[in-house]
C-alpha cells in the first residue's frame, strides 16, 4: 500500500509539472532611486489583474500559477513568474504567449488612444475620436470595457505612479524573449484613466467579477439546475462550474438559507436599446473561494456589509 501511495503522489506531481513558463518584469524608473509603497503595490496588482483576466478569457481548463520572484537589493523591479500547469506539454503550449501578446496589444491601444474616449463595436473594432478604426483581439476589446477589473486596476496603478513625482516611467518586459510588453513615460500615465462616455456597441460582453458575496436563497443539487442568490440588491440565478466545489457538495457539505458564497462570478451582458445600457442575462460561478455560514456573517462580514 505504501508503494501505491507513493506512486500516486509522484503521478500527481508529474501532472502539475509546468508545461510553459515566462518571467514578466515590470520596472518603475525613478530619478531619486526611491518609490512609494502604493506605487509598487498597485503596479504589481495591476499586472496581476491583467494576467488573470486574460487567462479567464482565453482558457479556463488550464491552471495558471502567478508567483512573485525575489526583488534584487536596491531595485524596484517587479518580477512575476507565469507557469501553466498541465498534464501534457502540448496542452499548455502557447497560453502564456497569447496572454502576453494580448497584454502588449492592450498597452499599445492605450497609447494610441492617448486618454481619449472611444467606441467598442460588436466586431471588436475600436473607433477613435477621429473616426479611424483599429481591429483588436476580442480579449483586448473586453479589457477596454470600463467595468473590466484589469482596466480599473490599471487606472488605480497609474494614479499611484502619477502621484509619486519621483517615478518617470513604467516598463514591462518578457525576460525570456527580451521583448517589451509596455513602455510608458510619465507624461503618458494619464492615458490609463478610463474616459467618460465610452460608447459600447458590442451586442454581448462578458467579464468576471471576483470575490463577490452571493447570499444563498435556494441551492440546487441536481446537474443542470441553477442556484438562486441575493446579489447586487436583487434575486438572481447562477450555474456553478467550480468542479472542486461541486465535489464538496457531492461529499455532503451542507448549506442553509442565508449562507454566503464568496465567489468569482462570470457575468454575461447584452445591450438593451430601450434602456440604453447593458443588462445581465447570465451568471456563472467559476470559483467558490469561501463558504460562510449564515450565523458567521456578522462576525466575518461586519466591516463590509452586503446590500440587502
C-alpha positions in Angstrom: 0.0 0.0 0.0 2.8 2.4 0.8 4.3 1.9 -2.6 0.9 2.6 -4.3 0.5 5.8 -2.3 4.0 7.0 -3.3 3.2 6.2 -7.0 0.0 8.2 -6.8 1.8 11.1 -5.2 4.6 11.0 -7.9 1.9 10.8 -10.6 0.1 13.8 -9.2 3.4 15.8 -9.1 4.0 14.9 -12.8 0.6 16.1 -13.7 1.3 19.5 -12.2 4.7 19.9 -13.9 4.9 23.3 -15.6 4.3 23.0 -19.4 5.1 26.6 -20.1 6.8 29.4 -18.2 7.6 33.0 -18.7 9.0 35.8 -16.5 7.3 39.2 -16.7 9.3 42.1 -15.4 7.8 45.5 -14.6 10.3 48.3 -13.9 9.5 51.6 -12.3 12.0 54.2 -13.4 12.8 56.7 -10.6 15.1 59.8 -10.7 15.7 59.7 -7.0 16.2 55.9 -6.5 13.1 55.7 -4.3 9.4 54.9 -4.9 6.3 55.0 -2.8 4.8 51.8 -1.4 1.4 52.4 -3.1 3.1 52.8 -6.5 4.9 49.5 -6.2 1.9 47.6 -4.8 -0.7 48.9 -7.2 1.6 48.3 -10.2 2.1 44.7 -9.1 -1.7 44.3 -8.5 -2.5 45.8 -12.0 -0.1 43.4 -13.8 -1.6 40.5 -11.8 -5.2 41.5 -12.7 -4.2 41.9 -16.4 -2.8 38.3 -16.5 -5.7 36.8 -14.6 -8.3 38.5 -16.8 -6.6 37.2 -19.9 -6.3 33.7 -18.5 -10.0 33.6 -17.8 -10.8 35.0 -21.2 -8.5 32.6 -23.1 -8.6 29.2 -21.4 -10.2 28.1 -18.1 -9.2 24.5 -18.4 -5.5 25.0 -17.6 -4.3 26.1 -14.3 -2.1 29.3 -14.4 0.2 30.0 -11.4 1.4 33.6 -10.9 4.3 33.8 -8.4 6.4 36.7 -7.2 10.1 36.2 -7.5 12.6 37.9 -5.1 13.4 41.6 -5.5 17.0 42.4 -6.0 18.6 44.7 -3.5 18.1 48.4 -4.3 15.7 47.6 -7.2 12.1 48.5 -7.9 11.8 45.8 -10.4 8.6 43.7 -10.0 9.3 40.2 -11.3 6.5 37.7 -11.6 6.7 34.2 -13.0 3.9 32.7 -15.0 3.6 29.0 -15.2 0.9 26.9 -17.0 0.3 23.7 -15.1 -0.9 21.0 -17.4 -0.8 17.2 -17.7 0.8 17.2 -21.1 3.2 19.6 -22.6 1.2 20.2 -25.7 -1.9 21.1 -23.7 -0.3 24.1 -22.2 1.6 25.2 -25.2 1.1 28.8 -26.2 -1.2 30.1 -23.5 1.3 32.4 -21.8 2.5 33.6 -25.2 -1.1 34.6 -26.1 -1.6 36.3 -22.7 1.5 38.4 -23.2 0.6 39.1 -26.9 -2.8 40.5 -25.8 -1.4 42.4 -22.9 1.0 44.1 -25.3 -1.9 45.0 -27.6 -3.8 46.4 -24.6 -0.9 48.8 -23.8 -0.5 49.7 -27.4 -4.2 50.6 -27.8 -4.0 52.7 -24.6 -1.0 54.6 -26.1 -2.9 55.1 -29.4 -6.0 56.4 -27.6 -4.0 58.8 -25.5 -6.7 59.1 -22.9 -9.5 60.0 -25.4 -12.9 58.3 -25.3 -13.6 55.6 -27.8 -16.3 53.3 -29.2 -16.1 49.5 -29.0 -18.1 47.8 -31.8 -19.6 44.4 -31.9 -16.9 43.1 -34.2 -14.0 44.1 -31.9 -13.1 47.3 -33.6 -12.0 50.3 -31.6 -13.2 53.6 -33.2 -11.2 56.7 -32.2 -12.4 60.2 -32.0 -11.0 60.9 -35.5 -13.3 58.1 -36.7 -10.3 55.9 -37.6 -10.7 52.2 -36.6 -8.4 49.5 -35.2 -9.3 45.8 -35.2 -8.3 44.2 -31.9 -8.5 40.7 -30.3 -11.8 40.0 -28.6 -10.0 39.8 -25.3 -8.4 43.2 -25.8 -11.8 44.7 -26.5 -13.1 43.1 -23.3 -10.1 44.6 -21.4 -11.1 48.1 -22.7 -14.6 47.9 -21.2 -15.0 50.4 -18.3 -16.1 47.7 -15.9 -13.3 45.3 -16.6 -11.4 44.6 -13.3 -8.0 44.8 -15.0 -8.7 48.0 -16.7 -9.9 49.6 -13.5 -6.9 48.3 -11.5 -4.6 49.6 -14.2 -6.2 53.0 -13.8 -5.5 52.9 -10.0 -1.9 51.8 -10.5 -1.2 54.7 -12.8 -2.9 57.1 -10.5 -0.4 56.0 -7.8 2.5 56.2 -10.2 1.4 59.7 -11.2 1.1 60.8 -7.5 4.8 59.8 -6.9 6.7 62.6 -8.6 9.9 60.5 -8.5 8.6 57.9 -10.9 9.5 58.8 -14.5 8.3 55.7 -16.3 7.0 52.2 -16.2 8.2 49.4 -18.4 7.3 45.7 -18.6 9.3 43.0 -20.4 9.2 39.3 -21.1 12.6 38.3 -19.8 12.6 35.0 -21.7 12.2 36.7 -25.1 13.7 40.1 -24.2 10.5 41.6 -25.7 8.9 44.8 -24.4 5.2 44.4 -23.3 4.8 48.0 -22.3 7.0 51.1 -22.3 5.2 54.1 -20.8 6.7 57.5 -19.9 5.4 59.7 -17.1 3.6 62.1 -19.5 1.6 59.1 -20.7 0.4 57.9 -17.2 -2.9 59.9 -17.6 -3.8 57.8 -20.7 -4.7 55.0 -18.4 -7.6 56.9 -16.9 -10.9 55.4 -18.1 -12.7 58.2 -20.2 -16.3 59.1 -19.6 -18.9 58.4 -22.2 -17.2 55.4 -23.8 -19.6 54.0 -26.4 -20.0 50.3 -26.3 -21.8 48.8 -29.3 -20.9 45.2 -28.8 -24.1 43.2 -28.6 -22.8 40.8 -25.9 -20.0 41.3 -23.5 -18.5 39.0 -20.8 -16.3 39.6 -17.8 -15.6 38.2 -14.4 -16.2 39.8 -11.0 -14.0 38.3 -8.3 -14.7 37.9 -4.6 -18.4 38.8 -4.8 -20.7 37.9 -1.9 -23.7 35.8 -3.0 -26.3 35.1 -0.3 -28.0 31.7 -0.9 -31.7 31.7 -1.4 -32.0 28.2 -2.7 -29.4 25.5 -3.6 -29.6 23.1 -6.5 -28.0 19.7 -6.1 -29.1 18.2 -9.4 -26.9 18.5 -12.5 -28.1 21.3 -14.8 -30.1 23.2 -12.2 -29.2 26.7 -11.1 -28.7 28.1 -7.6 -30.6 31.3 -6.5 -28.9 34.1 -4.7 -29.4 37.6 -3.4 -26.8 39.7 -5.4 -26.4 43.3 -6.1 -29.7 44.2 -4.5 -31.8 41.7 -6.3 -32.5 38.0 -6.7 -30.6 36.2 -9.4 -29.8 32.6 -10.5 -26.4 31.2 -11.5 -24.9 27.9 -12.6 -22.0 26.5 -10.7 -19.0 25.4 -12.7 -16.4 25.0 -10.0 -15.6 21.3 -10.0 -13.8 21.3 -6.7 -16.8 22.9 -5.0 -19.3 20.5 -6.7 -17.2 17.6 -5.3 -17.6 19.1 -1.8 -21.4 19.3 -2.4 -21.5 15.7 -3.5 -19.5 14.7 -0.4 -22.2 16.1 1.8 -21.3 19.8 2.6 -24.4 21.4 4.0 -25.9 24.7 3.0 -28.6 26.9 4.6 -30.8 29.8 3.5 -28.7 33.0 4.1 -25.3 31.3 3.8 -22.8 33.3 1.7 -20.6 32.1 -1.1 -17.6 34.3 -1.7 -17.1 33.6 -5.4 -15.7 34.6 -8.8 -18.8 35.3 -10.9 -18.7 35.3 -14.7 -21.3 37.9 -16.0 -22.7 38.0 -19.5 -24.5 41.1 -20.6 -26.4 42.2 -23.7 -27.1 45.6 -25.0 -30.6 46.8 -24.3 -31.5 49.5 -26.8 -34.6 50.6 -24.9 -32.8 51.5 -21.7 -29.5 52.4 -23.5 -27.4 50.2 -21.3 -26.0 46.7 -20.8 -28.1 44.3 -18.7 -27.1 41.0 -17.2 -28.6 37.9 -18.7 -26.4 35.1 -17.4 -24.3 34.4 -14.3 -21.9 31.5 -13.8 -19.9 30.8 -10.7 -16.4 29.8 -11.9 -14.8 29.5 -8.4 -16.1 29.4 -4.9 -13.5 30.9 -2.6 -15.3 30.7 0.7 -18.5 29.3 2.2 -19.7 31.5 5.1 -22.5 30.1 7.3 -25.4 32.4 8.0 -24.6 32.5 11.7 -21.0 33.6 10.9 -21.9 36.5 8.6 -22.0 39.2 11.3 -18.5 38.2 12.5 -16.9 37.7 9.1 -18.6 40.4 7.0 -19.2 43.1 9.6 -16.8 45.6 8.1 -18.0 45.0 4.6 -21.9 44.8 4.8 -23.7 43.5 1.8 -26.5 45.3 0.1 -29.9 43.9 1.2 
